[in-house]
Amino acid sequence: MTSFVLLDAAANASEPNTFATVGMFAFWILIFVVMYFVLIRPQRKKQKEEEAMRGSVEIGDDVTTIGGIVGRVIAVRDDDETFVMETGSDRTRMRFKKWAISSIDTPEKQQKKSAEKEKNERKDKDKTEE
């Protein structure tokens, strides 16, 4: 009789528990959702902002490249996504790809960017208060 009870308990232990399986899937789905909102979404938002910044380069803007070169844009070519920058006291001209722009240092554009940033922060704050 004792051996029959042990076999029955072993058979029940090997059966999958449906609630545990669903719970495990829900846990992993929750992990992926959290990872999306913590890592992926902010990265995509930052990429879009950088693309918009690089797309808004105009003649006369002061820019800094990812290599640390600082100068003024004197020509922009949209067909091959490049710009010509003049730098230094001897007015050396160099051609760069737009993806090499690290920041636009023109004071007017910086003020616009900070005003837009404050506006977006206010919108986010208003959304969280509701």
trRosetta pair geometry for C-beta under 8 A, 3 or more apart (Angstrom, degrees):
i j d omega theta_ij theta_ji phi_ij phi_ji
1 4 5.8 -53 -155 30 36 113
1 5 6.8 33 152 -17 66 104
2 5 5.9 -55 -153 34 35 110
2 6 6.6 34 151 -17 66 107
3 6 5.7 -54 -149 37 35 113
3 7 6.4 36 154 -20 67 105
4 7 5.9 -54 -148 36 31 110
4 8 6.4 31 153 -19 64 107
5 8 5.7 -54 -147 37 31 112
5 9 6.4 31 154 -18 64 106
6 9 5.8 -54 -146 37 31 110
6 10 6.4 31 154 -19 64 106
7 10 5.7 -54 -148 37 32 112
7 11 6.4 34 153 -21 65 105
8 11 5.7 -52 -148 34 31 112
8 12 6.6 29 154 -15 63 105
9 12 5.8 -55 -148 38 32 110
9 13 6.3 35 153 -23 65 107
10 13 5.6 -53 -145 34 32 113
10 14 6.6 26 157 -17 64 107
11 14 6.1 -60 -150 36 30 106
11 15 7.0 38 151 -31 62 100
12 15 5.9 -46 -154 18 37 115
16 20 7.4 -135 -179 64 73 110
16 21 5.9 38 166 -47 117 127
17 20 4.0 63 85 11 111 114
17 21 6.7 172 87 -14 58 84
18 21 5.7 -56 -149 36 33 112
18 22 6.3 29 156 -15 67 107
19 22 5.9 -56 -145 40 30 108
19 23 6.1 33 154 -21 64 111
20 23 5.5 -55 -145 38 29 116
20 24 6.4 34 154 -24 63 104
21 24 5.7 -51 -150 31 30 112
21 25 6.7 26 153 -13 63 104
22 25 5.8 -55 -150 38 34 109
22 26 6.2 34 152 -19 66 108
23 26 5.6 -54 -144 38 30 112
23 27 6.3 37 154 -24 63 104
24 27 5.6 -51 -151 31 30 115
24 28 6.7 24 155 -12 63 104
25 28 6.0 -58 -149 39 33 106
25 29 6.2 33 153 -19 67 107
26 29 5.7 -53 -144 38 31 112
26 30 6.3 35 154 -21 64 106
27 30 5.7 -56 -151 35 28 113
27 31 6.5 31 150 -21 63 104
28 31 5.4 -47 -147 32 36 115
28 32 6.6 35 154 -16 65 102
29 32 5.9 -55 -151 37 33 109
29 33 6.4 33 152 -20 66 106
30 33 5.7 -53 -146 36 32 112
30 34 6.3 31 156 -17 65 106
31 34 5.9 -58 -149 38 28 110
31 35 6.3 29 153 -19 64 108
32 35 5.6 -53 -144 37 32 113
32 36 6.4 39 154 -25 64 102
33 36 5.7 -50 -151 30 31 114
33 37 6.6 17 157 -7 64 107
34 37 6.1 -62 -147 44 31 102
34 38 5.8 16 160 -9 68 117
35 38 6.0 -64 -134 47 26 102
35 39 5.5 -22 -178 24 67 117
35 40 6.9 56 134 -9 74 103
36 39 7.2 -69 -116 53 11 78
36 40 4.9 -42 -143 43 53 122
36 41 6.0 65 154 -29 70 100
37 40 7.8 -5 -33 49 16 83
37 41 5.4 -4 -126 16 38 137
38 41 7.9 80 21 36 16 98
38 42 7.5 -32 169 4 26 118
39 42 7.1 -90 -166 40 14 98
39 43 6.4 4 161 -14 58 119
40 43 5.8 -66 -151 38 28 111
40 44 6.4 24 158 -17 67 108
41 44 5.9 -56 -147 36 30 109
41 45 6.4 31 155 -19 64 107
42 45 5.5 -54 -146 37 35 114
42 46 6.3 36 155 -20 67 105
43 46 5.8 -54 -149 36 31 111
43 47 6.5 34 152 -20 64 105
44 47 5.6 -52 -147 35 34 114
44 48 6.5 35 154 -19 65 103
45 48 5.9 -54 -151 34 31 111
45 49 6.6 31 151 -18 63 106
46 49 5.7 -54 -150 37 33 113
46 50 6.4 33 153 -19 66 105
47 50 5.7 -55 -147 37 32 110
47 51 6.3 32 154 -19 65 105
48 51 5.7 -52 -146 36 31 111
48 52 6.4 32 154 -19 64 105
49 52 5.7 -54 -148 37 30 111
49 53 6.3 32 152 -20 64 106
50 53 5.6 -53 -147 36 32 113
50 54 6.2 27 156 -14 66 107
51 54 5.8 -56 -144 41 30 107
51 55 6.1 29 156 -19 64 111
52 55 5.7 -58 -143 40 29 111
52 56 6.3 23 158 -19 63 112
53 56 6.0 -64 -148 36 27 107
53 57 7.9 56 149 -51 56 79
53 101 7.2 -152 121 112 99 126
53 103 7.8 -43 164 -133 144 45
53 104 6.1 -155 -176 -4 101 115
53 113 7.9 32 -104 -102 110 129
54 57 6.2 -17 -168 -23 41 111
54 98 4.7 110 175 161 112 104
54 99 6.7 25 -146 -92 161 38
54 101 5.1 158 -111 52 90 127
55 98 7.5 63 -76 172 45 148
56 104 7.5 -64 89 -38 99 163
56 109 7.6 150 121 -135 125 127
57 61 5.7 -126 -152 45 69 151
57 63 6.8 6 -127 -72 116 141
57 73 5.9 157 174 -87 105 167
57 76 5.9 165 107 -108 100 132
57 83 5.9 -70 127 -71 144 157
57 98 6.5 -157 15 -132 142 103
57 101 6.5 -147 -73 -77 135 163
57 104 6.7 -161 -100 -93 76 123
58 61 5.4 109 59 -29 67 112
58 73 6.9 139 97 85 32 140
58 76 6.8 -74 -130 -20 29 150
59 73 5.7 -131 -122 113 37 97
59 74 6.3 40 -144 -154 93 24
59 75 6.7 21 -101 -86 106 27
59 76 6.2 -123 -56 -6 77 103
60 72 6.7 -20 -148 -173 29 106
60 73 6.6 -35 26 68 23 87
60 106 7.4 68 122 -106 78 137
61 72 7.1 160 83 -152 35 62
61 73 4.8 18 54 20 84 122
61 104 5.3 -40 -180 -151 127 106
61 105 7.8 124 170 48 79 58
61 106 4.7 -84 -139 -35 71 131
61 109 6.7 24 -129 -13 110 148
62 70 7.2 13 180 -175 95 89
62 71 7.4 -159 -146 112 65 22
62 72 5.5 -38 -95 -96 64 71
62 73 7.9 -142 -77 -1 18 80
62 104 7.2 113 77 -173 56 59
62 105 4.2 -65 105 75 104 97
62 106 5.1 145 29 -68 82 65
63 70 7.5 -173 94 -143 42 52
63 71 6.8 -18 59 66 77 63
63 72 7.7 126 16 -117 76 23
63 73 5.9 57 -2 -44 120 101
63 83 8.0 66 25 98 159 147
63 85 6.6 -98 58 -112 113 130
63 101 5.3 -60 -169 -134 131 102
63 102 7.8 133 174 45 84 67
63 103 7.0 170 -154 89 63 46
63 104 5.5 -34 -101 -109 80 58
63 105 6.4 170 -99 12 21 88
64 68 6.9 -18 -173 -141 99 31
64 69 7.2 159 -155 78 54 41
64 70 5.1 -18 -101 -97 79 78
64 101 7.6 97 73 -161 46 62
64 102 4.9 -54 103 62 90 110
64 103 5.0 10 47 52 107 87
64 105 5.9 75 -21 -33 98 121
65 68 6.8 -42 73 26 78 21
65 69 4.5 11 30 50 119 90
65 70 7.9 -141 11 -67 75 36
65 85 7.6 -135 -47 9 115 169
65 96 6.0 -126 -107 -133 131 162
65 100 4.8 -3 -151 147 103 100
65 101 6.3 -68 -110 -104 56 36
65 102 5.9 88 161 -5 16 98
66 100 5.4 -115 15 -161 100 62
66 101 7.6 47 -31 81 81 7
66 102 4.7 141 -79 -64 54 102
67 100 7.1 -12 -4 -170 95 111
69 85 7.2 116 125 105 118 147
69 87 6.1 -74 176 -77 98 170
69 94 7.3 -34 155 58 158 151
70 87 6.4 129 88 -129 48 118
70 105 7.3 0 -144 13 104 154
71 85 4.1 106 89 164 129 107
71 86 5.5 -179 179 80 118 36
71 87 3.1 -82 -87 -74 121 92
71 88 7.5 -27 -100 -7 108 61
71 94 7.5 128 27 38 165 104
72 85 6.7 148 71 -157 31 73
72 86 5.3 -24 63 60 86 91
72 87 7.5 161 17 -78 63 57
73 76 6.4 26 173 -60 126 94
73 83 5.3 -34 -138 170 109 131
73 84 7.2 108 -158 75 61 51
73 85 5.7 -44 -95 -100 51 74
74 84 5.3 -56 65 98 89 99
74 85 7.0 139 10 -123 84 21
74 86 4.9 55 -26 -17 129 112
74 93 6.9 -66 43 -122 139 110
75 83 6.5 169 91 -160 57 61
75 84 4.0 25 49 34 102 113
76 82 7.9 176 -155 98 46 47
76 83 4.7 -15 -107 -109 66 96
76 84 7.9 -128 -62 21 34 70
77 80 5.6 5 120 44 120 85
77 81 7.5 -47 97 10 78 10
77 82 5.0 5 57 62 108 84
77 83 6.9 -173 21 -83 69 43
77 84 8.0 63 -11 -19 100 88
78 81 7.0 24 -156 -79 38 48
81 97 6.0 28 117 -157 95 81
81 98 4.8 -93 177 12 85 114
81 99 7.4 33 150 -20 125 85
82 95 5.6 20 172 179 128 99
82 96 6.5 163 -155 86 80 36
82 97 5.6 -56 -100 -102 74 44
82 98 6.7 -133 -96 -32 22 76
83 95 7.3 175 90 -149 31 62
83 96 6.0 -18 61 62 78 84
83 98 6.2 84 -10 -84 105 76
83 101 7.9 35 34 -59 136 117
84 93 5.6 7 178 -174 108 106
84 94 7.1 165 -154 84 62 32
84 95 5.1 -33 -98 -95 73 74
84 96 7.9 147 -102 17 26 70
85 93 7.1 159 81 -151 39 57
85 94 5.5 -21 61 64 89 84
85 95 7.7 158 16 -96 73 24
85 96 6.1 10 -1 6 118 116
86 91 5.3 -14 -170 -159 113 74
86 92 7.0 150 -154 75 57 39
86 93 5.2 -26 -95 -94 73 74
87 91 7.8 133 60 -140 25 29
87 92 5.6 -35 66 66 75 91
87 94 6.9 -15 16 14 113 111
88 91 6.7 -128 80 -41 79 18
88 92 4.9 32 41 15 128 103
96 100 4.6 -104 178 61 118 139
96 101 7.5 124 118 -56 134 71
97 100 5.2 105 66 -11 76 102
98 101 6.0 -28 -173 -3 55 113
101 104 7.0 15 176 -59 127 76
104 109 5.0 -40 118 106 124 151
104 110 7.5 -160 100 -59 81 74
105 110 7.0 9 -156 -52 36 122
106 109 4.4 67 73 15 102 110
106 110 6.8 -176 85 -14 49 86
107 110 5.6 -57 -145 36 32 112
107 111 6.4 32 158 -19 66 103
108 111 5.9 -55 -152 34 31 110
108 112 6.5 31 151 -17 65 105
109 112 5.5 -51 -147 37 36 113
109 113 6.2 38 153 -22 66 105
110 113 5.6 -52 -146 36 31 113
110 114 6.4 28 156 -16 65 105
111 114 5.9 -55 -145 38 31 107
111 115 6.2 31 155 -19 65 107
112 115 5.7 -57 -148 38 30 111
112 116 6.3 28 155 -17 66 107
113 116 5.8 -55 -148 38 30 110
113 117 6.3 33 152 -23 64 107
114 117 5.5 -51 -145 34 33 116
114 118 6.5 35 155 -18 64 103
115 118 5.9 -53 -149 36 31 110
115 119 6.4 33 151 -20 63 107
116 119 5.5 -54 -148 37 33 115
116 120 6.3 32 154 -18 66 104
117 120 5.8 -54 -149 37 30 109
117 121 6.4 32 152 -20 64 106
118 121 5.6 -53 -147 36 32 113
118 122 6.5 35 153 -21 65 102
119 122 5.8 -52 -152 32 31 112
119 123 6.7 32 150 -19 63 103
120 123 5.6 -51 -150 34 35 113
120 124 6.4 35 153 -17 66 104
121 124 5.7 -53 -148 38 33 111
121 125 6.2 35 152 -21 65 107
122 125 5.5 -55 -146 37 31 113
122 126 6.2 33 154 -20 65 105
123 126 5.8 -54 -148 36 30 111
123 127 6.4 32 152 -21 64 106
124 127 5.7 -53 -149 34 32 113
124 128 6.5 27 155 -16 65 106
125 128 6.0 -57 -149 37 31 107
125 129 6.5 30 153 -21 64 108
126 129 5.8 -56 -147 34 32 112
126 130 6.8 33 156 -24 63 102
127 130 6.1 -55 -155 27 31 110
